[in-house]
Structure formats: C-alpha cells, structure tokens
Amino acid sequence: MSEQPLFKVTIDNITIEVPAGTTILEAARKIGGEVAPPTMCYYSKLKGSGGKCRTCLVEVSKGSEKDPRPMPKLVASCRTTIMDGMEVKNITSPKVLDARAGVVEFLLLNHPLDCPICDQAGECHLQDLSYEHGKEKTRYEFQKRVFHKVDLGDKIQLHMTRCILCYRCVFTADQLTTNREHGILDRGDHSQIATFIQKNLQNDFIGNVIDVCPVGALTDKTFRFKNRVWFTKPVDAHRDCDKCCGEVQLWMRGDEVYRVTARKDEWGEVKESSKGSTGWICNECRFDKKKVSDWIIEGPSNINRHSVISQGHYVGLKKPNETLSKVMQGRDPKLLMNIHEVSEVNKENIQLSLLERPAHSNDFNQ
C-alpha cells in the first residue's frame, strides 16, 4: 500500500509539509501559536463539526503550484483541504482580521454581557475571541433575544440566551450516547437548543455536553456559583471506572473538590486517554465523585501560561514556540512597538527603563 503523499503549504510565511487531505486549520495547528485560526464550532473529536461559526476564515492567496490563482473569497479553514504549494494568510491578512471582527460582532449581537456572574468566565472561548478580535462597542440597537433558563435534568442547566448555536452539544449527544433527546428547534432568530416537550437528558455520558460548550450556555448545576475558576487549582487524577476511561481533571480549592471535568488540550478539546480513546468521562465520575478519597491524584495540571487559571501555579513551564518572528519573515516583533518611532517622546539615546533615577524633563524632546 503506497504512502500518503505530503503537500507543502505556507501559512503566514511559515512552510510545513502535511499529508494530503489535511485541512488548513489542522495544518495551522501543527505550526501552533497565533498562526492557528480561532474556532467556536469545530471540534476535532466530533464528526461533522465545523463550518458554522465562520471565525476560522482565512485568505488563500495562492491555490496551488498547478493553479496559483487566489481564491476569490475568504474560506473556512476547518472545511478547506490544502493543495500542494498553497499559500494562506491568517493574521497577516487585513481582510481576515476585518472579517473576524465582523463575525465576533455577529456572535455578540444576542449574547448577554453577564461575564461577572457566568460560570464559564475565565475559560470561555467567546471571551477570548472577543478580547482578541472584538470591538469596543456594538452597533446593535434592538432588543436582544431572551430565553428562560431550562433544567435538562438534575445536573445540567441550559441558559439558551448565551448560546451561539455551534451545534457541538448536539453532535456530542448524537455520537456519544445511544439516544439523543435534544437538538435545534425553530428557525432563524428563533432557533434554540431544546428538548421536545421539556424532556430531561438522561444518559451516562450526557455530561460531556458541558465540556464541549464554548460558552456558558450549558453549565454544571453542582458547580454553579460555587467558585470562580481562577481561584481553583486544576489537578490531574484517575480512578478505576467500568464505564469510562476514569482520567479526569479535579478543580480543587484546598482539600475540597468543586467540580470534575475531562482533561483538555491546548485547543480546548478533550484529550486522548492513555487507553488510546477520546477521554470522555461518565456522569458518575463527573457529578458523584466529589471527594479526594475517590481519586488517585497524579499531580497539578499543565495550564497555558496565557490563561487566567495559571495564576500563581505554573507547572512544568516551558517557553512556547513563538511564531511571530517567522510570520514577520525574521523581523524582530519589538520593532512594531518601538516607542521612538511611534511617539518620538523621549530622546533617541535614552531608554527610560534603564535609568537609575526618576525621568526628568531633560530626558524628553522639547
């Protein structure tokens, strides 16, 4: 059987070889850093996900070696496969950044500004996206849509007002459980995640819809309003479970376990377990095992240094692979923030940070 051919693709001036059939998003994630487009609906562990939120739009400036013509419109990187010799622009394209700001504005049209009371705050993908690509104001002058909170059983609460219709929870229930009881009802701006006639979601693995939700629409009722995520300490732990892999992340404060979740990777997706399967966890591990004695503690989790959760407890910190200098074709990124060129305030031969005294008026241009 012949090996799969490798295609060269250049993303933001960084060239990489990937197998044929790889999407632009998957290739960008192999490079990592800022080169990887953000996603809200794509989830590599769920079949059929992607292509709905449009946050991963990129510009294809060169189609391939055989056909170098650029693609006429921005494309969704999660659904577009690479061709040999393709050149893609992500953060180096003003068109992409402008389109992404527009997509974020659309996502926030009906989203409530309740981050101070939302349990997802501090680990919310929409919060990160709006901070990086959003605008300071909204042009939307109409009343936002509002839904009543719904209890989907005794452990999960649905706050549909926050939902961005990414469909992740629907795919999870469809592919992970034997009987999906919820989905999208109605059409247009009335569309909502719901169950038929207010049914409860009863399944051993239904709690995983909480882990895949990128916003605070689906929350764990056993954790709601108990604590802020940045006050808790994430710890890797495991137990022998006959239903799931039993490998979880405990969120502790002192010796108290506040919540239990699946382990996640740098893209916010559930990690592969040591048994080789996706590390989904069952409801018993998630909701019922809230004592330290129920678990074998492995140690503190590795947390991204940019996350607010990492405050005060970096573990196994390694300097990340900085891609910005490669994106800028070898130029030092500090040139973008050279205060002498930007403001021309202080004299060229003076660096204020190196002065062993307070700055004086003589240090600045008159």
C-alpha positions in Angstrom: 0.0 0.0 0.0 1.5 3.3 -1.1 2.2 6.0 1.5 0.0 9.1 1.6 1.7 12.0 -0.4 2.9 15.1 1.5 1.8 18.5 0.4 3.7 21.8 1.1 1.6 24.6 2.4 2.7 28.1 3.6 0.6 29.7 6.3 1.6 33.2 7.4 5.0 32.8 5.8 5.7 29.6 7.6 6.0 26.5 5.4 5.0 23.0 6.6 4.5 19.6 5.0 1.3 17.7 5.8 -0.5 14.6 4.4 -2.9 15.1 1.5 -6.5 15.6 2.8 -5.4 17.8 5.8 -7.5 20.9 6.3 -5.9 24.3 6.5 -6.9 24.5 10.2 -5.2 21.2 11.0 -2.1 22.3 9.2 -2.1 25.6 11.1 -2.5 23.8 14.4 0.7 21.8 13.6 2.5 25.2 13.4 0.8 26.4 16.5 0.7 29.8 18.2 -1.0 32.8 16.5 -0.9 31.0 13.2 -3.8 28.7 14.2 -7.2 30.4 13.4 -9.7 30.5 16.3 -12.7 28.2 16.3 -16.0 28.2 18.0 -17.9 25.3 16.4 -15.1 23.0 15.0 -14.2 20.1 17.3 -11.7 17.5 16.0 -13.3 14.7 18.1 -16.8 15.2 16.7 -17.6 14.1 13.1 -19.4 16.7 11.0 -18.5 19.7 13.3 -17.2 22.9 11.8 -18.3 25.3 9.1 -21.0 27.1 11.1 -19.4 29.9 13.2 -17.1 31.4 10.4 -14.4 32.5 13.0 -11.7 30.5 11.3 -11.9 32.3 7.9 -8.6 32.7 6.1 -7.4 34.1 2.8 -5.9 31.7 0.2 -3.5 33.9 -1.8 -2.3 31.0 -3.9 -4.4 28.0 -4.7 -1.6 25.5 -5.6 1.5 25.1 -7.7 -0.5 23.9 -10.6 -3.1 26.7 -10.3 -1.6 29.7 -8.5 -4.8 31.8 -8.7 -6.0 33.1 -5.4 -9.4 32.0 -4.1 -11.9 34.9 -4.7 -13.4 34.8 -1.2 -12.3 34.0 2.3 -12.7 30.3 3.1 -13.5 28.4 6.3 -10.1 26.8 7.2 -11.9 23.9 9.1 -13.6 22.7 5.9 -11.0 23.6 3.2 -8.3 21.0 2.4 -4.8 22.1 1.4 -3.3 21.7 -2.0 0.4 21.3 -2.8 2.0 24.7 -2.9 -0.9 26.5 -1.4 -0.3 29.8 0.4 -2.6 31.0 3.1 -2.8 34.3 5.1 -4.3 34.4 8.6 -3.0 37.1 10.9 -1.1 38.7 8.0 -4.2 39.5 6.1 -6.1 42.7 6.9 -9.2 41.2 5.1 -9.2 38.2 7.5 -8.8 40.4 10.6 -11.6 42.7 9.5 -13.9 39.7 8.7 -13.1 38.1 12.0 -14.1 41.3 13.8 -17.4 41.3 12.0 -18.0 37.6 12.9 -17.4 38.4 16.5 -19.8 41.3 16.4 -22.5 39.0 15.0 -21.8 36.4 17.7 -22.2 39.1 20.4 -25.4 40.6 19.0 -27.7 38.5 21.2 -25.1 37.4 23.8 -25.7 38.9 27.2 -22.9 40.8 29.0 -23.1 38.7 32.1 -19.4 37.6 32.3 -19.2 38.8 36.0 -21.8 36.1 37.0 -21.2 33.5 34.3 -19.5 30.2 35.5 -17.7 30.0 32.2 -15.8 33.2 32.8 -12.0 32.6 32.7 -12.3 29.6 30.4 -14.7 31.0 27.8 -13.7 30.7 24.2 -16.0 33.6 23.2 -14.5 35.8 25.9 -11.0 35.1 24.5 -12.2 35.7 20.9 -13.9 39.0 21.7 -10.8 40.2 23.6 -8.5 39.4 20.6 -10.8 40.3 17.7 -13.8 42.1 19.0 -14.7 45.8 19.0 -15.3 48.0 22.0 -18.8 49.0 21.0 -21.9 47.4 19.4 -23.9 48.9 16.6 -26.9 46.8 17.5 -29.8 49.0 18.7 -32.5 46.4 19.1 -33.6 44.3 22.0 -31.6 41.1 22.4 -33.5 37.8 22.4 -34.0 36.3 25.8 -34.9 32.7 26.8 -35.9 31.3 30.2 -33.3 29.0 31.9 -34.2 25.4 31.5 -33.1 22.4 33.7 -32.1 19.5 31.5 -32.2 17.0 34.3 -31.0 17.4 37.8 -27.3 18.1 36.9 -27.3 20.3 33.7 -28.8 23.7 33.2 -29.4 25.3 29.8 -29.1 29.1 29.5 -30.1 29.5 25.9 -29.6 33.3 26.0 -25.9 32.7 25.9 -25.9 30.0 23.2 -24.2 30.8 19.8 -25.7 27.7 18.1 -22.3 25.9 17.5 -24.1 22.5 17.5 -21.3 20.9 19.5 -23.6 19.6 22.2 -25.9 18.1 19.6 -23.1 16.3 17.8 -21.8 15.0 21.2 -25.1 13.6 22.2 -25.6 12.1 18.8 -22.2 10.4 18.6 -21.5 9.6 22.2 -24.9 8.5 23.5 -27.4 5.9 22.3 -30.5 8.2 22.4 -30.2 11.9 21.6 -33.1 13.8 23.1 -32.2 17.4 22.3 -31.4 19.4 19.1 -32.2 22.6 17.3 -35.8 23.7 17.3 -37.4 26.5 15.3 -35.7 28.6 12.6 -33.9 31.9 12.0 -33.5 34.1 15.1 -36.0 31.8 16.9 -33.6 28.9 16.7 -32.7 27.3 20.0 -31.2 24.3 21.6 -34.0 22.4 23.3 -35.6 19.1 24.1 -39.0 18.0 22.9 -41.7 18.9 25.5 -39.1 19.8 28.1 -37.6 16.3 28.5 -34.6 15.6 30.8 -31.3 14.5 29.3 -30.8 11.1 30.9 -27.6 9.2 29.7 -24.4 8.0 31.3 -22.3 10.3 29.1 -24.6 13.3 28.6 -22.5 15.4 31.0 -19.9 15.8 28.2 -22.1 18.4 26.5 -20.9 20.7 29.3 -17.2 20.2 28.4 -17.7 20.9 24.6 -19.8 24.0 25.1 -17.5 27.0 24.2 -19.7 29.5 26.1 -21.7 29.4 29.4 -24.9 28.0 27.8 -24.6 24.5 29.3 -23.4 24.5 32.9 -22.9 22.0 35.7 -25.6 22.6 38.4 -23.4 21.0 41.0 -20.8 23.8 40.4 -23.0 26.8 39.6 -22.0 29.9 41.6 -19.8 27.8 43.9 -16.5 29.4 43.0 -14.5 31.3 40.4 -12.4 29.1 38.2 -9.2 31.1 38.7 -9.5 30.6 42.5 -9.4 26.8 42.0 -6.4 24.6 41.4 -6.7 22.0 38.5 -5.2 18.6 39.3 -5.0 15.5 37.1 -6.4 12.4 38.7 -7.8 9.0 37.8 -9.9 6.1 39.2 -10.9 2.6 38.0 -14.2 3.1 36.3 -16.0 0.4 34.3 -17.9 3.0 32.2 -15.3 5.4 31.0 -11.5 6.0 31.0 -11.6 7.4 34.5 -9.0 10.1 33.7 -10.2 13.5 34.8 -9.2 16.9 36.0 -10.2 17.9 39.5 -10.8 21.6 40.2 -9.9 22.0 43.9 -9.7 24.7 46.5 -7.8 23.5 49.5 -8.8 19.9 50.0 -12.3 20.3 48.6 -13.2 19.2 45.1 -15.5 21.7 43.5 -16.0 20.1 40.1 -14.8 17.3 37.9 -14.2 17.7 34.1 -12.5 15.8 31.3 -8.9 16.7 30.6 -8.4 19.3 27.7 -5.6 20.1 25.3 -4.3 23.5 24.2 -7.2 23.9 21.8 -9.8 23.4 24.5 -10.8 20.0 23.2 -11.0 16.7 25.3 -7.6 14.9 25.3 -6.9 11.4 24.2 -6.9 9.0 27.2 -3.9 6.7 28.0 -6.0 3.8 26.6 -6.0 5.4 23.1 -9.6 6.5 23.0 -11.0 10.1 23.4 -11.1 10.9 27.1 -14.9 11.4 27.6 -16.0 10.8 31.1 -19.2 9.3 32.5 -21.8 11.1 34.7 -20.7 9.1 37.8 -17.1 10.4 37.6 -18.3 13.9 36.8 -21.1 14.5 39.3 -20.9 11.9 42.0 -17.2 11.6 42.9 -16.5 14.8 44.7 -14.2 13.5 47.4 -10.4 13.4 47.2 -10.5 9.9 48.6 -12.4 8.8 45.4 -9.4 9.6 43.2 -5.7 8.8 42.8 -4.0 12.2 42.4 -1.4 12.4 39.7 -0.3 16.0 40.2 -1.1 19.6 39.1 -2.3 20.0 35.5 -0.3 21.8 32.9 -2.0 25.1 32.2 -1.4 27.5 29.3 0.7 30.4 30.6 -1.7 32.9 29.0 -4.7 31.5 30.9 -6.1 33.3 34.0 -6.3 29.9 35.6 -2.5 29.6 35.6 -2.0 32.5 38.0 0.3 31.5 40.8 0.8 27.9 39.8 2.8 27.3 36.6 3.6 23.6 36.3 6.3 22.3 34.0 6.6 25.7 32.3 8.4 25.6 29.0 9.0 28.6 26.8 6.4 28.2 24.0 7.3 28.1 20.3 6.9 31.8 19.4 5.9 32.0 15.7 5.6 35.8 15.4 9.2 36.4 14.2 8.7 33.7 11.5 5.4 35.2 10.4 7.2 38.5 10.0 9.9 36.8 7.9 12.6 37.1 10.6 12.0 40.6 11.7 12.0 41.3 15.5 8.4 41.8 16.7 9.6 44.5 19.0 10.1 46.8 16.0 6.3 47.1 16.0 6.3 48.7 19.4 9.4 51.0 19.1 8.4 54.0 21.2 10.9 56.3 19.4 9.2 55.6 16.0 5.7 55.7 17.4 5.6 58.7 19.7 9.0 60.4 19.4 8.6 61.4 23.0 12.0 60.6 24.7 15.4 61.2 23.2 16.9 58.5 21.0 19.9 57.9 23.2 17.8 57.5 26.4 15.9 54.3 27.5 13.6 55.2 30.3 13.6 51.6 31.7 17.4 51.7 32.3 17.5 55.0 34.2 18.5 54.6 37.8 16.6 57.7 38.7 13.2 59.2 38.0 12.7 60.5 34.5 13.4 64.2 34.1 12.0 66.8 31.6 15.5 66.9 30.1 15.1 63.2 29.0 12.3 64.1 26.6 12.2 66.0 23.4 11.2 69.6 24.0 
